[in-house]
Amino acid sequence: QVQLVESGGGLVQAGGPLRLSCVASGSILSIKYMGWYRQALGKQRELVAAVTPASDTNYGDSMKGRFTIPRGNAKKTVHLQMDSLKPEDTAVYYCNTGLHYSLGGESRYGNAWGQGTQVTVSS
Protein backbone atom coordinates (compact mmCIF):
# COMPACT_ATOMS: atom_id res chain seq x y z
CA GLN A 1 0.00 0.00 0.00
CA VAL A 2 3.05 2.25 0.28
CA GLN A 3 5.47 2.71 -2.55
CA LEU A 4 8.46 4.88 -3.37
CA VAL A 5 9.33 5.89 -6.91
CA GLU A 6 12.77 7.25 -7.74
CA SER A 7 13.70 9.16 -10.85
CA GLY A 8 16.58 11.14 -12.27
CA GLY A 9 19.31 8.54 -12.50
CA GLY A 10 21.44 8.08 -15.56
CA LEU A 11 24.86 8.57 -17.07
CA VAL A 12 26.80 11.71 -16.24
CA GLN A 13 30.37 12.84 -16.79
CA ALA A 14 32.72 13.31 -13.87
CA GLY A 15 32.41 16.76 -12.36
CA GLY A 16 28.85 17.20 -13.49
CA PRO A 17 25.62 17.51 -11.52
CA LEU A 18 22.66 15.22 -11.24
CA ARG A 19 19.37 15.54 -9.40
CA LEU A 20 17.37 12.61 -8.09
CA SER A 21 13.77 12.66 -6.93
CA CYS A 22 11.68 10.32 -4.82
CA VAL A 23 7.94 10.42 -4.28
CA ALA A 24 6.15 8.35 -1.67
CA SER A 25 2.53 7.35 -2.11
CA GLY A 26 -0.07 5.09 -0.54
CA SER A 27 -1.69 4.85 2.87
CA ILE A 28 0.79 7.15 4.57
CA LEU A 29 -0.16 8.76 7.86
CA SER A 30 3.07 10.59 8.60
CA ILE A 31 6.72 10.50 7.64
CA LYS A 32 9.54 10.40 10.16
CA TYR A 33 12.31 10.78 7.62
CA MET A 34 13.07 10.48 3.93
CA GLY A 35 16.44 9.98 2.40
CA TRP A 36 18.85 8.13 0.20
CA TYR A 37 21.21 5.20 0.40
CA ARG A 38 23.46 3.87 -2.30
CA GLN A 39 25.12 0.59 -3.10
CA ALA A 40 27.98 0.17 -5.52
CA LEU A 41 28.69 -3.17 -7.14
CA GLY A 42 30.31 -5.45 -4.60
CA LYS A 43 30.07 -2.84 -1.85
CA GLN A 44 28.03 -2.32 1.30
CA ARG A 45 24.95 -0.15 1.14
CA GLU A 46 25.70 3.22 2.72
CA LEU A 47 23.86 6.32 3.83
CA VAL A 48 23.91 9.20 1.38
CA ALA A 49 21.59 11.74 2.98
CA ALA A 50 18.37 11.95 4.95
CA VAL A 51 16.00 14.65 6.11
CA THR A 52 13.22 14.90 8.71
CA PRO A 53 10.01 16.93 8.48
CA ALA A 54 11.73 19.46 10.75
CA SER A 55 14.44 19.82 8.07
CA ASP A 56 17.15 18.18 10.14
CA THR A 57 19.62 16.56 7.77
CA ASN A 58 22.31 13.91 7.92
CA TYR A 59 24.90 13.20 5.27
CA GLY A 60 27.33 10.41 4.68
CA ASP A 61 30.94 11.41 5.24
CA SER A 62 32.02 11.13 1.61
CA MET A 63 29.04 13.16 0.40
CA LYS A 64 29.41 16.19 2.65
CA GLY A 65 30.06 19.33 0.64
CA ARG A 66 28.99 17.72 -2.64
CA PHE A 67 25.53 16.26 -2.10
CA THR A 68 22.60 18.11 -0.58
CA ILE A 69 18.91 17.66 0.08
CA PRO A 70 17.43 20.98 -1.00
CA ARG A 71 15.19 22.75 1.47
CA GLY A 72 11.55 23.29 0.65
CA ASN A 73 10.75 19.80 -0.54
CA ALA A 74 7.08 18.96 -0.87
CA LYS A 75 5.49 16.59 1.59
CA LYS A 76 6.22 12.94 0.81
CA THR A 77 8.89 14.02 -1.65
CA VAL A 78 12.65 14.21 -1.34
CA HIS A 79 15.31 15.30 -3.80
CA LEU A 80 19.02 14.72 -3.89
CA GLN A 81 21.23 17.29 -5.57
CA MET A 82 24.58 15.79 -6.49
CA ASP A 83 27.43 18.02 -7.61
CA SER A 84 31.06 17.40 -8.50
CA LEU A 85 30.33 13.78 -9.22
CA LYS A 86 33.17 11.29 -9.24
CA PRO A 87 33.44 7.86 -10.83
CA GLU A 88 33.38 6.35 -7.35
CA ASP A 89 29.87 7.76 -6.92
CA THR A 90 28.66 5.17 -9.42
CA ALA A 91 26.04 3.09 -7.64
CA VAL A 92 22.39 2.24 -7.40
CA TYR A 93 20.70 4.93 -5.34
CA TYR A 94 17.73 3.91 -3.20
CA CYS A 95 15.08 6.10 -1.67
CA ASN A 96 14.26 5.18 1.92
CA THR A 97 11.57 6.36 4.33
CA GLY A 98 10.53 5.78 7.90
CA LEU A 99 6.80 6.27 8.16
CA HIS A 100 3.54 5.60 9.88
CA TYR A 101 1.05 3.99 7.55
CA SER A 102 -2.50 2.71 7.71
CA LEU A 103 -3.13 -1.03 7.74
CA GLY A 104 -6.60 -2.35 8.39
CA GLY A 105 -7.60 0.96 9.88
CA GLU A 106 -4.73 0.96 12.37
CA SER A 107 -1.50 2.89 12.43
CA ARG A 108 1.72 0.99 11.86
CA TYR A 109 5.34 2.08 11.73
CA GLY A 110 7.93 0.79 9.36
CA ASN A 111 10.34 1.71 6.62
CA ALA A 112 10.08 1.42 2.89
CA TRP A 113 12.55 1.22 0.03
CA GLY A 114 12.32 2.19 -3.58
CA GLN A 115 13.52 -0.04 -6.39
CA GLY A 116 16.61 2.06 -6.94
CA THR A 117 17.91 4.18 -9.77
CA GLN A 118 21.29 3.67 -11.41
CA VAL A 119 23.78 6.52 -11.40
CA THR A 120 26.86 6.02 -13.54
CA VAL A 121 29.66 8.58 -13.55
CA SER A 122 32.13 8.38 -16.41
CA SER A 123 35.65 9.76 -16.39
C-alpha positions as CSV (number, residue, x, y, z in Angstrom):
1,Q,0.0,0.0,0.0
2,V,3.1,2.2,0.3
3,Q,5.5,2.7,-2.6
4,L,8.5,4.9,-3.4
5,V,9.3,5.9,-6.9
6,E,12.8,7.2,-7.7
7,S,13.7,9.2,-10.9
8,G,16.6,11.1,-12.3
9,G,19.3,8.5,-12.5
10,G,21.4,8.1,-15.6
11,L,24.9,8.6,-17.1
12,V,26.8,11.7,-16.2
13,Q,30.4,12.8,-16.8
14,A,32.7,13.3,-13.9
15,G,32.4,16.8,-12.4
16,G,28.8,17.2,-13.5
17,P,25.6,17.5,-11.5
18,L,22.7,15.2,-11.2
19,R,19.4,15.5,-9.4
20,L,17.4,12.6,-8.1
21,S,13.8,12.7,-6.9
22,C,11.7,10.3,-4.8
23,V,7.9,10.4,-4.3
24,A,6.1,8.4,-1.7
25,S,2.5,7.4,-2.1
26,G,-0.1,5.1,-0.5
27,S,-1.7,4.9,2.9
28,I,0.8,7.2,4.6
29,L,-0.2,8.8,7.9
30,S,3.1,10.6,8.6
31,I,6.7,10.5,7.6
32,K,9.5,10.4,10.2
33,Y,12.3,10.8,7.6
34,M,13.1,10.5,3.9
35,G,16.4,10.0,2.4
36,W,18.8,8.1,0.2
37,Y,21.2,5.2,0.4
38,R,23.5,3.9,-2.3
39,Q,25.1,0.6,-3.1
40,A,28.0,0.2,-5.5
41,L,28.7,-3.2,-7.1
42,G,30.3,-5.5,-4.6
43,K,30.1,-2.8,-1.8
44,Q,28.0,-2.3,1.3
45,R,25.0,-0.1,1.1
46,E,25.7,3.2,2.7
47,L,23.9,6.3,3.8
48,V,23.9,9.2,1.4
49,A,21.6,11.7,3.0
50,A,18.4,12.0,5.0
51,V,16.0,14.7,6.1
52,T,13.2,14.9,8.7
53,P,10.0,16.9,8.5
54,A,11.7,19.5,10.8
55,S,14.4,19.8,8.1
56,D,17.1,18.2,10.1
57,T,19.6,16.6,7.8
58,N,22.3,13.9,7.9
59,Y,24.9,13.2,5.3
60,G,27.3,10.4,4.7
61,D,30.9,11.4,5.2
62,S,32.0,11.1,1.6
63,M,29.0,13.2,0.4
64,K,29.4,16.2,2.6
65,G,30.1,19.3,0.6
66,R,29.0,17.7,-2.6
67,F,25.5,16.3,-2.1
68,T,22.6,18.1,-0.6
69,I,18.9,17.7,0.1
70,P,17.4,21.0,-1.0
71,R,15.2,22.7,1.5
72,G,11.5,23.3,0.6
73,N,10.7,19.8,-0.5
74,A,7.1,19.0,-0.9
75,K,5.5,16.6,1.6
76,K,6.2,12.9,0.8
77,T,8.9,14.0,-1.7
78,V,12.6,14.2,-1.3
79,H,15.3,15.3,-3.8
80,L,19.0,14.7,-3.9
81,Q,21.2,17.3,-5.6
82,M,24.6,15.8,-6.5
83,D,27.4,18.0,-7.6
84,S,31.1,17.4,-8.5
85,L,30.3,13.8,-9.2
86,K,33.2,11.3,-9.2
87,P,33.4,7.9,-10.8
88,E,33.4,6.3,-7.3
89,D,29.9,7.8,-6.9
90,T,28.7,5.2,-9.4
91,A,26.0,3.1,-7.6
92,V,22.4,2.2,-7.4
93,Y,20.7,4.9,-5.3
94,Y,17.7,3.9,-3.2
95,C,15.1,6.1,-1.7
96,N,14.3,5.2,1.9
97,T,11.6,6.4,4.3
98,G,10.5,5.8,7.9
99,L,6.8,6.3,8.2
100,H,3.5,5.6,9.9
101,Y,1.0,4.0,7.6
102,S,-2.5,2.7,7.7
103,L,-3.1,-1.0,7.7
104,G,-6.6,-2.4,8.4
105,G,-7.6,1.0,9.9
106,E,-4.7,1.0,12.4
107,S,-1.5,2.9,12.4
108,R,1.7,1.0,11.9
109,Y,5.3,2.1,11.7
110,G,7.9,0.8,9.4
111,N,10.3,1.7,6.6
112,A,10.1,1.4,2.9
113,W,12.5,1.2,0.0
114,G,12.3,2.2,-3.6
115,Q,13.5,0.0,-6.4
116,G,16.6,2.1,-6.9
117,T,17.9,4.2,-9.8
118,Q,21.3,3.7,-11.4
119,V,23.8,6.5,-11.4
120,T,26.9,6.0,-13.5
121,V,29.7,8.6,-13.6
122,S,32.1,8.4,-16.4
123,S,35.7,9.8,-16.4
